[in-house]
Amino acid sequence: MQTYDYIVVGAGSAGAAVAYRLSEDERYRVLLLEAGPDDYRWTRIPVGFAKMSHNPAVNWLYHSEPEPSTNNRQLHVPRGKMLGGSSSLNGLAFVRGQAQDFDTWSQMGNQGWSYDDVLPVFKRMESYEAGGDDAFRGRNGPLRVTNPEPNALLARIIEAAGQVGIRHNPDYNGANQDGIAMSQATIASNRRQSTAHCYLEPARFRPNLRIETNALTENVVLEGKRCTGVRYSVHGQKREARATREVVISAGTINSPQLLELSGIGQPERLQALGIPVRRPLQGVGENLRDHYAPRTRWAVGKRGATYNDSGRGLGLVRQALRYVLSQPSMLNAVAAPLRAFVRSREGLEAPDLLLGWVPMLTELGPKGPFISRQSGMTCYAHPMRPESKGSIHIASANPRDQPAITFNFLSSPVDAELTVTAIRIARSVMTAPAMAPLLVSEIGPGSAVTTDDEILDWVRRVGETTYHPVGTCKMGQDPMAVVDSRLRVHGIEGLRVADASIMPTLTSGNTNAPSIMIGEKAAAMVLQDAAG
Ligand SMILES: Cc1cc2nc3c(=O)[nH]c(=O)nc-3n(C[C@H](O)[C@H](O)[C@H](O)COP(=O)(O)OP(=O)(O)OC[C@H]3O[C@@H](n4cnc5c(N)ncnc54)[C@H](O)[C@@H]3O)c2cc1C
């Protein structure tokens, strides 16, 4: 059996950062296990997300349970399954969240997670190449972040937003999040800046780091109350590895609680029903699931040539490809939603509570994923950033290859429903502001006939989707539903931590890649600190 100091399970946003930092110290031998493959051709080029959103080679392709609150649909739940995890197929927007998000975590009793605590970590992990204030932005980290320029269409939306009181914010990851801005991008030199590229490529030839791909971890090994290693399989062949110091689970919000439950850590009655011996009762495993549920409003654009539907199909696509090759702005190296606004639902709030994101085209969904519509238009999604609705993720069988049951309970909190309606009304106000008039914009969905709150909500329940930010299923805290403590150690088990988006007690105000990488960075620092004694 192979023996390491540390074993990290999952090479995603957080896990890659954990493995990179732990193996910086040459004294420690580190094993990184990843269920998916090493590399995939569409991970490099930013627009590759469209080729991977429904691709089983690199995507777990989960789906949720049908639920009445979302019209009994099964929602598509993509998750990266390769080196870099979801950072290798995500929409490339770089958003840290608000200072208040992390201060809330700290106020919940999680020492070391206030904004003042995490800001140095956010700075350490990035190289921000577009100015910003040194008090907030890092210059020398592994992750390259850029700030693209708006094209004519997006500049017009920024102007329209200004006309309804949403100001332009040059750096929403700086002092304040408020306002409208181009999405900062994990794109640089024409390439996706995944954690596979930024963290693992420079580290993979370190003699003390071994990366095993196509390695599905099936459970952690427990001796009494101590975790001593993992069992995993590679192409069906069973293997075991031993960790003399610690195992860090970074398998993401869906697979981390799955792995704990498969190992006998979770709700006793649930595990017993599936024939899994209970090693550590922990009621919170798989609970507290939070995600962003967003309707995509759709808009026709009458002015020819303004959207990617005109300039990104047929010969236009050839031109876009040429621009990409020449390193000029192109739809091939753009963030999926290149413009976003952080806004308040009402006066007097301390910070924005709604997120709007614009995509400068209409897409349709085919069996192999989304494709560009023939009709010219735009999409604008709109949703509350800190939803109160909570769901769960639990194993449905003792087989590690079976997908867990994902229940979101979206819109179960009336506040979420109310805020979603408000967000749609704000999207409408921007899209119908005077600056948009020359584009000859008209509403397709929900459609101008849909006006009352009830009508809008009915549409939201029928068409909303997740924006792919599930968090919280191994929540950090001290209460009875907490799974890990503030140093990310699993309560009641030695030598086992969880470090990924699943530990977030609440959802951050925005997208979740940046905070997940921060969690990986911080976890590694705590592991090394504890090893130093
Ligand atoms: C389609 C999509 C678009 C998104 N767009 C954005 C965006 O634009 N901006 C943004 O900030 N966020 C975005 N996100 C969210 C963001 O990418 C994730 O929140 C973040 O990557 C989560 O990091 P993680 O480390 O928790 O999990 P992941 O990055 O998902 O990593 C988990 C890793 O563990 C591996 N794994 C799982 N189970 C096992 C096992 N049993 N054995 C071994 N390995 C295992 C997985 O294969 C995966 O590689 C998007 C997500 C998706 C899916």
The ligand as a Gaussian input file, in Angstrom:
#p B3LYP/6-31G(d) Opt

LIG

0 1
 C      -21.364000      25.149000     -15.521000
 C      -20.804000      25.943000     -14.368000
 C      -20.580000      27.308000     -14.515000
 C      -20.069000      28.037000     -13.443000
 N      -19.723000      29.354000     -13.640000
 C      -19.038000      30.008000     -12.680000
 C      -18.482000      31.298000     -12.930000
 O      -18.587000      31.851000     -14.024000
 N      -17.803000      31.892000     -11.918000
 C      -17.655000      31.316000     -10.697000
 O      -17.062000      31.924000      -9.810000
 N      -18.187000      30.110000     -10.435000
 C      -18.826000      29.425000     -11.409000
 N      -19.270000      28.161000     -11.171000
 C      -19.124000      27.601000      -9.816000
 C      -17.691000      27.243000      -9.455000
 O      -16.976000      26.776000     -10.579000
 C      -17.725000      26.201000      -8.336000
 O      -18.418000      26.731000      -7.236000
 C      -16.347000      25.799000      -7.846000
 O      -15.567000      25.350000      -8.934000
 C      -16.483000      24.716000      -6.779000
 O      -15.217000      24.307000      -6.365000
 P      -15.041000      22.990000      -5.497000
 O      -13.597000      22.841000      -5.256000
 O      -15.970000      23.039000      -4.360000
 O      -15.577000      21.792000      -6.428000
 P      -15.116000      21.335000      -7.879000
 O      -14.311000      22.393000      -8.553000
 O      -16.343000      20.861000      -8.561000
 O      -14.125000      20.124000      -7.589000
 C      -14.481000      18.878000      -7.083000
 C      -13.545000      17.853000      -7.721000
 O      -13.637000      16.642000      -7.010000
 C      -13.689000      15.571000      -7.925000
 N      -14.361000      14.452000      -7.259000
 C      -15.641000      14.380000      -6.857000
 N      -15.886000      13.204000      -6.249000
 C      -14.727000      12.525000      -6.260000
 C      -14.348000      11.240000      -5.776000
 N      -15.217000      10.441000      -5.145000
 N      -13.052000      10.829000      -5.965000
 C      -12.153000      11.644000      -6.579000
 N      -12.477000      12.861000      -7.073000
 C      -13.747000      13.301000      -6.894000
 C      -14.496000      16.141000      -9.080000
 O      -14.353000      15.380000     -10.262000
 C      -13.922000      17.535000      -9.168000
 O      -12.786000      17.584000      -9.986000
 C      -19.795000      27.400000     -12.201000
 C      -20.019000      26.029000     -12.054000
 C      -20.502000      25.287000     -13.128000
 C      -20.701000      23.813000     -12.964000

